[in-house]
Amino acid sequence: MVFDKQELRKIIQAPISVDMKIDLIEQLHHQDVQKTVSETQQSILEAIEKVLSSERVKGNTMLDPERADQFLPDALALAKKKELTVPSLQHTFKIGYNRANRLLAQCKRVMNEEED
């Protein structure tokens, strides 16, 4: 947990019960987590847009916005936690083999573009 020192001082010095202090600290933690999640989502969306733009320039339609899988952002978030495989994508998103294979290929393209 990362809190602003001023916020912590206010909470600690406030003439309120321990339970209320705990609730306030939990709220601060929740806000911090939400901020981190939204920043991560934003970076994933930016990476996807970057790849889509470069693919459009190259004339590649595989990652065209109309053809990009709707699970692509979620799959990229999952890729940061564990290695993706076709069976894991099938199981996680309840999709067939062919779609999972295409989704995996799209994820690899986005991740390779991020590395460059």
Secondary structure, 3 states (H helix, E strand, C coil): CCCCHHHHHHHHHCCCCHHHHHHHHHHHHHHHHHHHHHHHHHHHHHHHHHHHHHHHHHCCCCCCCCCCCCCHHHHHHHHCCCCCCHHHHHHHHCCCHHHHHHHHHHHHHHHHHHHC
